[in-house]
Amino acid sequence: MKLLKQRFEAMHLTVVGAHQQPGKPSQMDWVPIVFITFKVLVFGTCMFYAIKWHHDQGKKAKEGASKRQGLTEQAQEASE
């Protein structure tokens, strides 16, 4: 058990760095947290606007189809 603890501490010092105190996060530890948070916000915003755009395009197409149908019905009534 003691050997396992020594190996873990040695590995931890190589990962964390010998100059850093164990348990105290360095400035570089925050970089992935900030970038991942930013990435999630950007992708979430983009997904929201993509879904909104496709929904609006569908509404616009449906309105255009109903207008065309109304115009064709009026033209048929006028020709009769």
PyMOL Python script that loads the backbone (N, CA, C, O; Angstrom):
from pymol import cmd

cmd.read_pdbstr("""\
ATOM      1  N   MET A   1       0.828  -1.193   0.000  1.00  0.00           N
ATOM      2  CA  MET A   1       0.000   0.000   0.000  1.00  0.00           C
ATOM      3  C   MET A   1       0.869   1.251   0.000  1.00  0.00           C
ATOM      4  O   MET A   1       0.562   2.239  -0.667  1.00  0.00           O
ATOM      5  N   LYS A   2       1.952   1.191   0.757  1.00  0.00           N
ATOM      6  CA  LYS A   2       2.845   2.332   0.838  1.00  0.00           C
ATOM      7  C   LYS A   2       3.500   2.591  -0.522  1.00  0.00           C
ATOM      8  O   LYS A   2       3.676   3.742  -0.921  1.00  0.00           O
ATOM      9  N   LEU A   3       3.858   1.523  -1.226  1.00  0.00           N
ATOM     10  CA  LEU A   3       4.467   1.651  -2.543  1.00  0.00           C
ATOM     11  C   LEU A   3       3.476   2.259  -3.531  1.00  0.00           C
ATOM     12  O   LEU A   3       3.843   3.097  -4.354  1.00  0.00           O
ATOM     13  N   LEU A   4       2.229   1.833  -3.445  1.00  0.00           N
ATOM     14  CA  LEU A   4       1.188   2.377  -4.311  1.00  0.00           C
ATOM     15  C   LEU A   4       1.004   3.873  -4.058  1.00  0.00           C
ATOM     16  O   LEU A   4       0.842   4.646  -5.002  1.00  0.00           O
ATOM     17  N   LYS A   5       1.027   4.274  -2.814  1.00  0.00           N
ATOM     18  CA  LYS A   5       0.884   5.683  -2.466  1.00  0.00           C
ATOM     19  C   LYS A   5       2.067   6.488  -2.998  1.00  0.00           C
ATOM     20  O   LYS A   5       1.884   7.595  -3.503  1.00  0.00           O
ATOM     21  N   GLN A   6       3.287   5.939  -2.887  1.00  0.00           N
ATOM     22  CA  GLN A   6       4.466   6.636  -3.391  1.00  0.00           C
ATOM     23  C   GLN A   6       4.394   6.791  -4.911  1.00  0.00           C
ATOM     24  O   GLN A   6       4.732   7.847  -5.446  1.00  0.00           O
ATOM     25  N   ARG A   7       3.956   5.745  -5.598  1.00  0.00           N
ATOM     26  CA  ARG A   7       3.848   5.832  -7.057  1.00  0.00           C
ATOM     27  C   ARG A   7       2.788   6.851  -7.468  1.00  0.00           C
ATOM     28  O   ARG A   7       2.978   7.603  -8.424  1.00  0.00           O
ATOM     29  N   PHE A   8       1.675   6.871  -6.744  1.00  0.00           N
ATOM     30  CA  PHE A   8       0.639   7.851  -7.044  1.00  0.00           C
ATOM     31  C   PHE A   8       1.150   9.269  -6.839  1.00  0.00           C
ATOM     32  O   PHE A   8       0.904  10.140  -7.674  1.00  0.00           O
ATOM     33  N   GLU A   9       1.853   9.513  -5.748  1.00  0.00           N
ATOM     34  CA  GLU A   9       2.403  10.842  -5.487  1.00  0.00           C
ATOM     35  C   GLU A   9       3.421  11.233  -6.547  1.00  0.00           C
ATOM     36  O   GLU A   9       3.455  12.387  -6.973  1.00  0.00           O
ATOM     37  N   ALA A  10       4.250  10.287  -6.978  1.00  0.00           N
ATOM     38  CA  ALA A  10       5.230  10.587  -8.014  1.00  0.00           C
ATOM     39  C   ALA A  10       4.529  10.902  -9.330  1.00  0.00           C
ATOM     40  O   ALA A  10       4.913  11.828 -10.044  1.00  0.00           O
ATOM     41  N   MET A  11       3.500  10.124  -9.640  1.00  0.00           N
ATOM     42  CA  MET A  11       2.751  10.374 -10.868  1.00  0.00           C
ATOM     43  C   MET A  11       2.020  11.707 -10.770  1.00  0.00           C
ATOM     44  O   MET A  11       1.984  12.463 -11.741  1.00  0.00           O
ATOM     45  N   HIS A  12       1.448  12.001  -9.631  1.00  0.00           N
ATOM     46  CA  HIS A  12       0.727  13.255  -9.427  1.00  0.00           C
ATOM     47  C   HIS A  12       1.663  14.446  -9.582  1.00  0.00           C
ATOM     48  O   HIS A  12       1.277  15.465 -10.154  1.00  0.00           O
ATOM     49  N   LEU A  13       2.880  14.330  -9.082  1.00  0.00           N
ATOM     50  CA  LEU A  13       3.829  15.431  -9.214  1.00  0.00           C
ATOM     51  C   LEU A  13       4.229  15.640 -10.661  1.00  0.00           C
ATOM     52  O   LEU A  13       4.470  16.777 -11.067  1.00  0.00           O
ATOM     53  N   THR A  14       4.308  14.573 -11.456  1.00  0.00           N
ATOM     54  CA  THR A  14       4.650  14.763 -12.866  1.00  0.00           C
ATOM     55  C   THR A  14       3.484  15.381 -13.623  1.00  0.00           C
ATOM     56  O   THR A  14       3.698  16.161 -14.551  1.00  0.00           O
ATOM     57  N   VAL A  15       2.251  15.047 -13.240  1.00  0.00           N
ATOM     58  CA  VAL A  15       1.086  15.623 -13.912  1.00  0.00           C
ATOM     59  C   VAL A  15       0.866  17.054 -13.460  1.00  0.00           C
ATOM     60  O   VAL A  15       0.670  17.946 -14.285  1.00  0.00           O
ATOM     61  N   VAL A  16       0.897  17.276 -12.164  1.00  0.00           N
ATOM     62  CA  VAL A  16       0.622  18.593 -11.611  1.00  0.00           C
ATOM     63  C   VAL A  16       1.831  19.501 -11.772  1.00  0.00           C
ATOM     64  O   VAL A  16       1.683  20.681 -12.090  1.00  0.00           O
ATOM     65  N   GLY A  17       2.996  18.974 -11.561  1.00  0.00           N
ATOM     66  CA  GLY A  17       4.215  19.761 -11.604  1.00  0.00           C
ATOM     67  C   GLY A  17       4.808  19.837 -10.214  1.00  0.00           C
ATOM     68  O   GLY A  17       4.092  19.980  -9.224  1.00  0.00           O
ATOM     69  N   ALA A  18       6.114  19.741 -10.153  1.00  0.00           N
ATOM     70  CA  ALA A  18       6.781  19.717  -8.855  1.00  0.00           C
ATOM     71  C   ALA A  18       6.706  21.064  -8.156  1.00  0.00           C
ATOM     72  O   ALA A  18       6.797  21.133  -6.931  1.00  0.00           O
ATOM     73  N   HIS A  19       6.541  22.138  -8.923  1.00  0.00           N
ATOM     74  CA  HIS A  19       6.518  23.477  -8.327  1.00  0.00           C
ATOM     75  C   HIS A  19       5.169  23.822  -7.708  1.00  0.00           C
ATOM     76  O   HIS A  19       5.072  24.766  -6.923  1.00  0.00           O
ATOM     77  N   GLN A  20       4.127  23.069  -8.052  1.00  0.00           N
ATOM     78  CA  GLN A  20       2.782  23.391  -7.578  1.00  0.00           C
ATOM     79  C   GLN A  20       2.451  22.620  -6.313  1.00  0.00           C
ATOM     80  O   GLN A  20       2.867  21.477  -6.123  1.00  0.00           O
ATOM     81  N   GLN A  21       1.698  23.277  -5.465  1.00  0.00           N
ATOM     82  CA  GLN A  21       1.269  22.632  -4.229  1.00  0.00           C
ATOM     83  C   GLN A  21       0.117  21.674  -4.546  1.00  0.00           C
ATOM     84  O   GLN A  21      -0.800  22.033  -5.285  1.00  0.00           O
ATOM     85  N   PRO A  22       0.157  20.470  -3.996  1.00  0.00           N
ATOM     86  CA  PRO A  22      -0.958  19.544  -4.229  1.00  0.00           C
ATOM     87  C   PRO A  22      -2.255  20.094  -3.630  1.00  0.00           C
ATOM     88  O   PRO A  22      -2.263  20.645  -2.529  1.00  0.00           O
ATOM     89  N   GLY A  23      -3.325  19.936  -4.362  1.00  0.00           N
ATOM     90  CA  GLY A  23      -4.622  20.401  -3.889  1.00  0.00           C
ATOM     91  C   GLY A  23      -4.942  21.815  -4.307  1.00  0.00           C
ATOM     92  O   GLY A  23      -6.098  22.228  -4.225  1.00  0.00           O
ATOM     93  N   LYS A  24      -3.957  22.570  -4.753  1.00  0.00           N
ATOM     94  CA  LYS A  24      -4.191  23.942  -5.182  1.00  0.00           C
ATOM     95  C   LYS A  24      -4.186  23.971  -6.711  1.00  0.00           C
ATOM     96  O   LYS A  24      -3.152  23.693  -7.318  1.00  0.00           O
ATOM     97  N   PRO A  25      -5.317  24.299  -7.350  1.00  0.00           N
ATOM     98  CA  PRO A  25      -5.361  24.284  -8.807  1.00  0.00           C
ATOM     99  C   PRO A  25      -4.518  25.408  -9.412  1.00  0.00           C
ATOM    100  O   PRO A  25      -4.486  26.529  -8.904  1.00  0.00           O
ATOM    101  N   SER A  26      -3.853  25.081 -10.486  1.00  0.00           N
ATOM    102  CA  SER A  26      -3.065  26.099 -11.170  1.00  0.00           C
ATOM    103  C   SER A  26      -3.962  26.867 -12.127  1.00  0.00           C
ATOM    104  O   SER A  26      -5.138  26.543 -12.295  1.00  0.00           O
ATOM    105  N   GLN A  27      -3.401  27.867 -12.738  1.00  0.00           N
ATOM    106  CA  GLN A  27      -4.157  28.674 -13.672  1.00  0.00           C
ATOM    107  C   GLN A  27      -4.506  27.854 -14.916  1.00  0.00           C
ATOM    108  O   GLN A  27      -5.555  28.075 -15.522  1.00  0.00           O
ATOM    109  N   MET A  28      -3.662  26.933 -15.295  1.00  0.00           N
ATOM    110  CA  MET A  28      -3.908  26.111 -16.471  1.00  0.00           C
ATOM    111  C   MET A  28      -5.036  25.103 -16.246  1.00  0.00           C
ATOM    112  O   MET A  28      -5.601  24.597 -17.216  1.00  0.00           O
ATOM    113  N   ASP A  29      -5.370  24.806 -15.019  1.00  0.00           N
ATOM    114  CA  ASP A  29      -6.474  23.881 -14.749  1.00  0.00           C
ATOM    115  C   ASP A  29      -7.817  24.483 -15.140  1.00  0.00           C
ATOM    116  O   ASP A  29      -8.771  23.744 -15.382  1.00  0.00           O
ATOM    117  N   TRP A  30      -7.913  25.796 -15.206  1.00  0.00           N
ATOM    118  CA  TRP A  30      -9.172  26.452 -15.533  1.00  0.00           C
ATOM    119  C   TRP A  30      -9.396  26.572 -17.035  1.00  0.00           C
ATOM    120  O   TRP A  30     -10.522  26.810 -17.472  1.00  0.00           O
ATOM    121  N   VAL A  31      -8.338  26.411 -17.835  1.00  0.00           N
ATOM    122  CA  VAL A  31      -8.459  26.580 -19.285  1.00  0.00           C
ATOM    123  C   VAL A  31      -9.484  25.617 -19.885  1.00  0.00           C
ATOM    124  O   VAL A  31     -10.365  26.074 -20.612  1.00  0.00           O
ATOM    125  N   PRO A  32      -9.417  24.310 -19.621  1.00  0.00           N
ATOM    126  CA  PRO A  32     -10.435  23.429 -20.210  1.00  0.00           C
ATOM    127  C   PRO A  32     -11.847  23.741 -19.722  1.00  0.00           C
ATOM    128  O   PRO A  32     -12.806  23.633 -20.486  1.00  0.00           O
ATOM    129  N   ILE A  33     -11.977  24.118 -18.478  1.00  0.00           N
ATOM    130  CA  ILE A  33     -13.304  24.440 -17.943  1.00  0.00           C
ATOM    131  C   ILE A  33     -13.892  25.637 -18.674  1.00  0.00           C
ATOM    132  O   ILE A  33     -15.061  25.618 -19.058  1.00  0.00           O
ATOM    133  N   VAL A  34     -13.097  26.667 -18.867  1.00  0.00           N
ATOM    134  CA  VAL A  34     -13.576  27.877 -19.551  1.00  0.00           C
ATOM    135  C   VAL A  34     -13.883  27.574 -21.011  1.00  0.00           C
ATOM    136  O   VAL A  34     -14.930  27.980 -21.514  1.00  0.00           O
ATOM    137  N   PHE A  35     -12.982  26.861 -21.708  1.00  0.00           N
ATOM    138  CA  PHE A  35     -13.202  26.569 -23.116  1.00  0.00           C
ATOM    139  C   PHE A  35     -14.397  25.652 -23.332  1.00  0.00           C
ATOM    140  O   PHE A  35     -15.160  25.856 -24.276  1.00  0.00           O
ATOM    141  N   ILE A  36     -14.575  24.654 -22.487  1.00  0.00           N
ATOM    142  CA  ILE A  36     -15.714  23.750 -22.648  1.00  0.00           C
ATOM    143  C   ILE A  36     -17.019  24.480 -22.367  1.00  0.00           C
ATOM    144  O   ILE A  36     -18.012  24.263 -23.062  1.00  0.00           O
ATOM    145  N   THR A  37     -17.029  25.343 -21.358  1.00  0.00           N
ATOM    146  CA  THR A  37     -18.220  26.141 -21.065  1.00  0.00           C
ATOM    147  C   THR A  37     -18.552  27.056 -22.242  1.00  0.00           C
ATOM    148  O   THR A  37     -19.711  27.160 -22.642  1.00  0.00           O
ATOM    149  N   PHE A  38     -17.540  27.715 -22.792  1.00  0.00           N
ATOM    150  CA  PHE A  38     -17.738  28.593 -23.947  1.00  0.00           C
ATOM    151  C   PHE A  38     -18.267  27.802 -25.138  1.00  0.00           C
ATOM    152  O   PHE A  38     -19.176  28.251 -25.837  1.00  0.00           O
ATOM    153  N   LYS A  39     -17.693  26.622 -25.363  1.00  0.00           N
ATOM    154  CA  LYS A  39     -18.105  25.777 -26.479  1.00  0.00           C
ATOM    155  C   LYS A  39     -19.559  25.357 -26.333  1.00  0.00           C
ATOM    156  O   LYS A  39     -20.309  25.380 -27.310  1.00  0.00           O
ATOM    157  N   VAL A  40     -19.970  24.974 -25.129  1.00  0.00           N
ATOM    158  CA  VAL A  40     -21.351  24.567 -24.893  1.00  0.00           C
ATOM    159  C   VAL A  40     -22.300  25.743 -25.131  1.00  0.00           C
ATOM    160  O   VAL A  40     -23.361  25.572 -25.731  1.00  0.00           O
ATOM    161  N   LEU A  41     -21.922  26.928 -24.665  1.00  0.00           N
ATOM    162  CA  LEU A  41     -22.765  28.107 -24.883  1.00  0.00           C
ATOM    163  C   LEU A  41     -22.897  28.440 -26.365  1.00  0.00           C
ATOM    164  O   LEU A  41     -23.997  28.721 -26.839  1.00  0.00           O
ATOM    165  N   VAL A  42     -21.789  28.412 -27.097  1.00  0.00           N
ATOM    166  CA  VAL A  42     -21.819  28.744 -28.527  1.00  0.00           C
ATOM    167  C   VAL A  42     -22.641  27.717 -29.289  1.00  0.00           C
ATOM    168  O   VAL A  42     -23.499  28.085 -30.091  1.00  0.00           O
ATOM    169  N   PHE A  43     -22.387  26.420 -29.048  1.00  0.00           N
ATOM    170  CA  PHE A  43     -23.146  25.396 -29.758  1.00  0.00           C
ATOM    171  C   PHE A  43     -24.618  25.437 -29.376  1.00  0.00           C
ATOM    172  O   PHE A  43     -25.479  25.230 -30.232  1.00  0.00           O
ATOM    173  N   GLY A  44     -24.924  25.697 -28.125  1.00  0.00           N
ATOM    174  CA  GLY A  44     -26.322  25.798 -27.714  1.00  0.00           C
ATOM    175  C   GLY A  44     -27.034  26.948 -28.398  1.00  0.00           C
ATOM    176  O   GLY A  44     -28.172  26.804 -28.845  1.00  0.00           O
ATOM    177  N   THR A  45     -26.364  28.091 -28.481  1.00  0.00           N
ATOM    178  CA  THR A  45     -26.945  29.254 -29.151  1.00  0.00           C
ATOM    179  C   THR A  45     -27.144  28.976 -30.634  1.00  0.00           C
ATOM    180  O   THR A  45     -28.189  29.303 -31.196  1.00  0.00           O
ATOM    181  N   CYS A  46     -26.150  28.376 -31.263  1.00  0.00           N
ATOM    182  CA  CYS A  46     -26.257  28.057 -32.691  1.00  0.00           C
ATOM    183  C   CYS A  46     -27.379  27.058 -32.947  1.00  0.00           C
ATOM    184  O   CYS A  46     -28.120  27.194 -33.921  1.00  0.00           O
ATOM    185  N   MET A  47     -27.506  26.072 -32.096  1.00  0.00           N
ATOM    186  CA  MET A  47     -28.577  25.092 -32.267  1.00  0.00           C
ATOM    187  C   MET A  47     -29.946  25.750 -32.110  1.00  0.00           C
ATOM    188  O   MET A  47     -30.876  25.437 -32.853  1.00  0.00           O
ATOM    189  N   PHE A  48     -30.068  26.655 -31.151  1.00  0.00           N
ATOM    190  CA  PHE A  48     -31.333  27.348 -30.952  1.00  0.00           C
ATOM    191  C   PHE A  48     -31.726  28.122 -32.207  1.00  0.00           C
ATOM    192  O   PHE A  48     -32.860  28.017 -32.674  1.00  0.00           O
ATOM    193  N   TYR A  49     -30.783  28.904 -32.756  1.00  0.00           N
ATOM    194  CA  TYR A  49     -31.101  29.706 -33.933  1.00  0.00           C
ATOM    195  C   TYR A  49     -31.297  28.848 -35.178  1.00  0.00           C
ATOM    196  O   TYR A  49     -32.081  29.219 -36.052  1.00  0.00           O
ATOM    197  N   ALA A  50     -30.609  27.711 -35.285  1.00  0.00           N
ATOM    198  CA  ALA A  50     -30.821  26.814 -36.417  1.00  0.00           C
ATOM    199  C   ALA A  50     -32.225  26.223 -36.376  1.00  0.00           C
ATOM    200  O   ALA A  50     -32.908  26.167 -37.399  1.00  0.00           O
ATOM    201  N   ILE A  51     -32.651  25.787 -35.208  1.00  0.00           N
ATOM    202  CA  ILE A  51     -34.002  25.237 -35.073  1.00  0.00           C
ATOM    203  C   ILE A  51     -35.039  26.315 -35.334  1.00  0.00           C
ATOM    204  O   ILE A  51     -36.037  26.072 -36.012  1.00  0.00           O
ATOM    205  N   LYS A  52     -34.805  27.508 -34.798  1.00  0.00           N
ATOM    206  CA  LYS A  52     -35.740  28.621 -35.005  1.00  0.00           C
ATOM    207  C   LYS A  52     -35.841  28.973 -36.486  1.00  0.00           C
ATOM    208  O   LYS A  52     -36.941  29.200 -36.990  1.00  0.00           O
ATOM    209  N   TRP A  53     -34.697  29.022 -37.199  1.00  0.00           N
ATOM    210  CA  TRP A  53     -34.692  29.367 -38.609  1.00  0.00           C
ATOM    211  C   TRP A  53     -35.472  28.337 -39.419  1.00  0.00           C
ATOM    212  O   TRP A  53     -36.277  28.702 -40.276  1.00  0.00           O
ATOM    213  N   HIS A  54     -35.238  27.042 -39.152  1.00  0.00           N
ATOM    214  CA  HIS A  54     -35.952  26.005 -39.886  1.00  0.00           C
ATOM    215  C   HIS A  54     -37.451  26.047 -39.584  1.00  0.00           C
ATOM    216  O   HIS A  54     -38.270  25.815 -40.472  1.00  0.00           O
ATOM    217  N   HIS A  55     -37.802  26.336 -38.356  1.00  0.00           N
ATOM    218  CA  HIS A  55     -39.223  26.449 -37.995  1.00  0.00           C
ATOM    219  C   HIS A  55     -39.856  27.617 -38.737  1.00  0.00           C
ATOM    220  O   HIS A  55     -40.956  27.485 -39.273  1.00  0.00           O
ATOM    221  N   ASP A  56     -39.177  28.754 -38.774  1.00  0.00           N
ATOM    222  CA  ASP A  56     -39.710  29.925 -39.475  1.00  0.00           C
ATOM    223  C   ASP A  56     -39.818  29.677 -40.976  1.00  0.00           C
ATOM    224  O   ASP A  56     -40.776  30.125 -41.607  1.00  0.00           O
ATOM    225  N   GLN A  57     -38.846  28.966 -41.558  1.00  0.00           N
ATOM    226  CA  GLN A  57     -38.911  28.648 -42.984  1.00  0.00           C
ATOM    227  C   GLN A  57     -40.105  27.742 -43.283  1.00  0.00           C
ATOM    228  O   GLN A  57     -40.762  27.899 -44.312  1.00  0.00           O
ATOM    229  N   GLY A  58     -40.382  26.808 -42.400  1.00  0.00           N
ATOM    230  CA  GLY A  58     -41.545  25.945 -42.578  1.00  0.00           C
ATOM    231  C   GLY A  58     -42.847  26.724 -42.504  1.00  0.00           C
ATOM    232  O   GLY A  58     -43.768  26.483 -43.284  1.00  0.00           O
ATOM    233  N   LYS A  59     -42.920  27.666 -41.557  1.00  0.00           N
ATOM    234  CA  LYS A  59     -44.115  28.508 -41.454  1.00  0.00           C
ATOM    235  C   LYS A  59     -44.283  29.361 -42.703  1.00  0.00           C
ATOM    236  O   LYS A  59     -45.391  29.516 -43.217  1.00  0.00           O
ATOM    237  N   LYS A  60     -43.167  29.916 -43.190  1.00  0.00           N
ATOM    238  CA  LYS A  60     -43.225  30.768 -44.372  1.00  0.00           C
ATOM    239  C   LYS A  60     -43.677  29.954 -45.591  1.00  0.00           C
ATOM    240  O   LYS A  60     -44.476  30.436 -46.393  1.00  0.00           O
ATOM    241  N   ALA A  61     -43.177  28.743 -45.731  1.00  0.00           N
ATOM    242  CA  ALA A  61     -43.567  27.893 -46.858  1.00  0.00           C
ATOM    243  C   ALA A  61     -45.048  27.519 -46.768  1.00  0.00           C
ATOM    244  O   ALA A  61     -45.751  27.489 -47.778  1.00  0.00           O
ATOM    245  N   LYS A  62     -45.510  27.235 -45.553  1.00  0.00           N
ATOM    246  CA  LYS A  62     -46.923  26.880 -45.375  1.00  0.00           C
ATOM    247  C   LYS A  62     -47.820  28.072 -45.708  1.00  0.00           C
ATOM    248  O   LYS A  62     -48.858  27.905 -46.347  1.00  0.00           O
ATOM    249  N   GLU A  63     -47.428  29.272 -45.279  1.00  0.00           N
ATOM    250  CA  GLU A  63     -48.219  30.469 -45.586  1.00  0.00           C
ATOM    251  C   GLU A  63     -48.229  30.751 -47.081  1.00  0.00           C
ATOM    252  O   GLU A  63     -49.257  31.124 -47.646  1.00  0.00           O
ATOM    253  N   GLY A  64     -47.072  30.569 -47.718  1.00  0.00           N
ATOM    254  CA  GLY A  64     -46.991  30.786 -49.166  1.00  0.00           C
ATOM    255  C   GLY A  64     -47.859  29.792 -49.920  1.00  0.00           C
ATOM    256  O   GLY A  64     -48.506  30.156 -50.902  1.00  0.00           O
ATOM    257  N   ALA A  65     -47.879  28.533 -49.470  1.00  0.00           N
ATOM    258  CA  ALA A  65     -48.709  27.517 -50.116  1.00  0.00           C
ATOM    259  C   ALA A  65     -50.186  27.851 -49.946  1.00  0.00           C
ATOM    260  O   ALA A  65     -50.966  27.681 -50.883  1.00  0.00           O
ATOM    261  N   SER A  66     -50.580  28.322 -48.770  1.00  0.00           N
ATOM    262  CA  SER A  66     -51.993  28.653 -48.557  1.00  0.00           C
ATOM    263  C   SER A  66     -52.386  29.885 -49.375  1.00  0.00           C
ATOM    264  O   SER A  66     -53.516  29.964 -49.858  1.00  0.00           O
ATOM    265  N   LYS A  67     -51.481  30.837 -49.537  1.00  0.00           N
ATOM    266  CA  LYS A  67     -51.778  32.008 -50.377  1.00  0.00           C
ATOM    267  C   LYS A  67     -51.934  31.594 -51.836  1.00  0.00           C
ATOM    268  O   LYS A  67     -52.847  32.051 -52.526  1.00  0.00           O
ATOM    269  N   ARG A  68     -51.021  30.711 -52.308  1.00  0.00           N
ATOM    270  CA  ARG A  68     -51.116  30.248 -53.697  1.00  0.00           C
ATOM    271  C   ARG A  68     -52.412  29.472 -53.918  1.00  0.00           C
ATOM    272  O   ARG A  68     -53.047  29.602 -54.965  1.00  0.00           O
ATOM    273  N   GLN A  69     -52.799  28.676 -52.943  1.00  0.00           N
ATOM    274  CA  GLN A  69     -54.026  27.906 -53.057  1.00  0.00           C
ATOM    275  C   GLN A  69     -55.223  28.858 -53.107  1.00  0.00           C
ATOM    276  O   GLN A  69     -56.158  28.650 -53.880  1.00  0.00           O
ATOM    277  N   GLY A  70     -55.187  29.902 -52.277  1.00  0.00           N
ATOM    278  CA  GLY A  70     -56.273  30.883 -52.281  1.00  0.00           C
ATOM    279  C   GLY A  70     -56.349  31.618 -53.599  1.00  0.00           C
ATOM    280  O   GLY A  70     -57.447  31.892 -54.084  1.00  0.00           O
ATOM    281  N   LEU A  71     -55.201  31.950 -54.199  1.00  0.00           N
ATOM    282  CA  LEU A  71     -55.189  32.648 -55.479  1.00  0.00           C
ATOM    283  C   LEU A  71     -55.716  31.754 -56.600  1.00  0.00           C
ATOM    284  O   LEU A  71     -56.448  32.214 -57.476  1.00  0.00           O
ATOM    285  N   THR A  72     -55.341  30.475 -56.567  1.00  0.00           N
ATOM    286  CA  THR A  72     -55.836  29.565 -57.611  1.00  0.00           C
ATOM    287  C   THR A  72     -57.338  29.354 -57.475  1.00  0.00           C
ATOM    288  O   THR A  72     -58.032  29.243 -58.486  1.00  0.00           O
ATOM    289  N   GLU A  73     -57.854  29.298 -56.256  1.00  0.00           N
ATOM    290  CA  GLU A  73     -59.296  29.160 -56.059  1.00  0.00           C
ATOM    291  C   GLU A  73     -60.018  30.401 -56.572  1.00  0.00           C
ATOM    292  O   GLU A  73     -61.078  30.287 -57.187  1.00  0.00           O
ATOM    293  N   GLN A  74     -59.459  31.579 -56.330  1.00  0.00           N
ATOM    294  CA  GLN A  74     -60.062  32.827 -56.817  1.00  0.00           C
ATOM    295  C   GLN A  74     -60.031  32.861 -58.335  1.00  0.00           C
ATOM    296  O   GLN A  74     -60.989  33.302 -58.969  1.00  0.00           O
ATOM    297  N   ALA A  75     -58.929  32.394 -58.925  1.00  0.00           N
ATOM    298  CA  ALA A  75     -58.838  32.402 -60.384  1.00  0.00           C
ATOM    299  C   ALA A  75     -59.840  31.431 -60.978  1.00  0.00           C
ATOM    300  O   ALA A  75     -60.425  31.730 -62.020  1.00  0.00           O
ATOM    301  N   GLN A  76     -60.063  30.283 -60.360  1.00  0.00           N
ATOM    302  CA  GLN A  76     -61.043  29.327 -60.861  1.00  0.00           C
ATOM    303  C   GLN A  76     -62.463  29.876 -60.756  1.00  0.00           C
ATOM    304  O   GLN A  76     -63.287  29.669 -61.647  1.00  0.00           O
ATOM    305  N   GLU A  77     -62.739  30.574 -59.660  1.00  0.00           N
ATOM    306  CA  GLU A  77     -64.063  31.178 -59.490  1.00  0.00           C
ATOM    307  C   GLU A  77     -64.289  32.285 -60.506  1.00  0.00           C
ATOM    308  O   GLU A  77     -65.402  32.453 -61.004  1.00  0.00           O
ATOM    309  N   ALA A  78     -63.241  33.042 -60.818  1.00  0.00           N
ATOM    310  CA  ALA A  78     -63.377  34.141 -61.772  1.00  0.00           C
ATOM    311  C   ALA A  78     -63.564  33.594 -63.186  1.00  0.00           C
ATOM    312  O   ALA A  78     -64.266  34.199 -63.996  1.00  0.00           O
ATOM    313  N   SER A  79     -62.951  32.475 -63.481  1.00  0.00           N
ATOM    314  CA  SER A  79     -63.077  31.920 -64.838  1.00  0.00           C
ATOM    315  C   SER A  79     -64.439  31.252 -65.058  1.00  0.00           C
ATOM    316  O   SER A  79     -64.869  31.087 -66.199  1.00  0.00           O
ATOM    317  N   GLU A  80     -65.115  30.870 -63.979  1.00  0.00           N
ATOM    318  CA  GLU A  80     -66.430  30.228 -64.120  1.00  0.00           C
ATOM    319  C   GLU A  80     -67.435  31.270 -64.402  1.00  0.00           C
ATOM    320  O   GLU A  80     -68.617  30.962 -64.559  1.00  0.00           O
TER     321      GLU A  80
END
""", "prot")
cmd.dss("prot")
cmd.show_as("cartoon", "prot")
cmd.util.cbc("prot")
cmd.orient("prot")
